Amino acid sequence: MDFTVIIVALMISFGIPLRNKAIKEYRKKKEEKTSKENNIK
C-alpha cells in the first residue's frame, strides 16, 4: 500500500512539469506555424 502511494506521488510530481513543458513546446510550434501562414497571406 505505502509503496504504491510513493510511486503515484512520484509520477504526479514528475509528470506535471513534463506535461507543462510538452504543452509549451506544442503551443510554440503551433504559433510558429500560424505566424508563417499569416505572413504568406
Stockholm file with secondary structure:
# STOCKHOLM 1.0

chainA/1-41         MDFTVIIVALMISFGIPLRNKAIKEYRKKKEEKTSKENNIK
#=GR chainA/1-41 SS CHHHHHHHHHHHHHHHHHHHHHHHHHHHHHHHHHHHHHHHC
#=GC SS_cons        CHHHHHHHHHHHHHHHHHHHHHHHHHHHHHHHHHHHHHHHC
//
